[in-house]
Amino acid sequence: MAHSPYLRCNTAAILACDSLIEPAVIRRFSLMSFAFLLLAAPVLARPAPDSFADLSARLLPTVVNIATSQTLKAPPPQEMPQLPPGSPLEDLFKNFMGPKSNTPRHVTSLGSGFIIDPSGYIVTNNHVIDNSDQITITLNDGTSLPAKIIGRDTKTDLALLKVTPKKPLPATKFGDSDKARVGEWVIAIGDPFGLGSTVTAGIVSARNRDINAGPYDDFIQTDAPINRGNSGGPLFDMDGNVMGINSAIYSPSGGSVGIGFAIPSNLARDVVQQLRQFGVARRGWIGVRIQGINEELAEALSLSTTQGALVADVTSGGPAAKAGLAKGDLVTGFDGKPITDSRTLPRIVAATPIGKTTNIDVLRKGIKRSFKVYVAKLEEGPADRPGKSQSAPVPAKPAKPQSKLSQLGLSLGLLDGPARARFKLPASIQGVLVSDVTADSPAADKNFRPGDVIVEVQSQKVKSPDEVEAKVAADIKAGRKVELMLVNRGGDLTYIGLRLN
């Protein structure tokens, strides 16, 4: 996060009438004005409040400060360099590298949270309590209580804590974040920089923000000032309902610049319920790998729209495969909800009850189809973690350029033993190796890279560079404008539409 601008925020008008105007005219004018106001009233937004004082006084007791402590092991002692006896550098090295205490160090961090149940259940961000040895909750009245973790979810950055109070605590409740409108007033309450309970106000600046924090990004953006220490604190609407959980800020400087991000309450509510019941988040899974769709892919697949989620791969034996879905299908609806892009489908599937059988609507070669799909449980594990880093492949010696493909910037080679070893490709991956990509070429523009494996060209499997060359040449001769290629990259299948002209 040191080099990223995205930071976790853990730390009445009066009319004067002339006496010469007849009373009847005045009455007609008044009636017309009154009628106009009645017609205009429904389109007027809620006015800015005169004060946030009453609302803040009611909500402040529901927000808590969260302090965590962590024990860090002392680093191993460094060896002194060999110096000549009496060297003037000897004292210098003793001061900086001499014996130091091996006592473990204790570090603390601060964040915020809010009470959702009078019995002591508290919601916060996972990164606030991550790797902590001890968690202490401080209520608005100054009371401190030890807390234990009930459950946590790294993919949505949410955690549920529990304290045991001597009396019921003031609690708040989740609102409906789908009803949040851009421009509406909101207030954020938290503990920025450890100063204590702080109230800030602003508006909803945007919705459905994706900041690459996780696979289910759907943040509410706000200009209510949020800083370090606000993490886990609530974003309230003007009715006092929690619309979001403040989690990150965009800040090149480290301070608030008026761009903060909150996890929407509708996403948080479902996860928190599962954490309370199971201790972990339980998500739906249907067994497809999807990607976004652009104009080239839509043209190559004979689709009339670029809205939806394109199926790049189907897990063998998974629910989607059993339902009849296939590579190249464009998902446009799931469980009665529209799928507008590739980010929408994972969120909706994950939130669908496990064991439910529902409809999934697709476009297949321009024809609308609907299937019944069973929603299974997503098995969490290392393979499910987003953003898996991979070492950059060692560039291979380019194969001899092919006449037609060279115009596109692709150099291909056989997927033999040396090539597999060079690019660390297992025997299960079959196809044609991309050995080199010409800079500033159509292939480079579409993000082809050495080590990619072309599996299919226009839904036809290929096993050699000659087969790819022949297929591309034939399609160019037939007047095709976009070549659809299915590419295996690091074990993941992705469709790429490569424009031939």
Helices and strands as residue ranges (DSSP letters): E 6-8, H 23-40, G 41-43, H 53-59, G 60-62, E 63-72, H 89-97, E 105-117, E 121-124, H 126-129, E 134-138, E 144-146, E 148-153, E 158-162, G 177-179, E 185-190, G 192-194, E 198-209, E 219-222, E 234-236, E 242-250, E 260-264, H 265-278, E 284-285, E 288-291, H 295-300, E 309-314, H 319-323, E 330-334, E 337-338, H 344-351, E 357-364, E 367-374, E 376-377, G 382-384, H 403-408, E 410-413, H 417-423, E 432-437, H 442-445, E 453-457, E 460-461, H 465-477, E 482-489, E 492-499
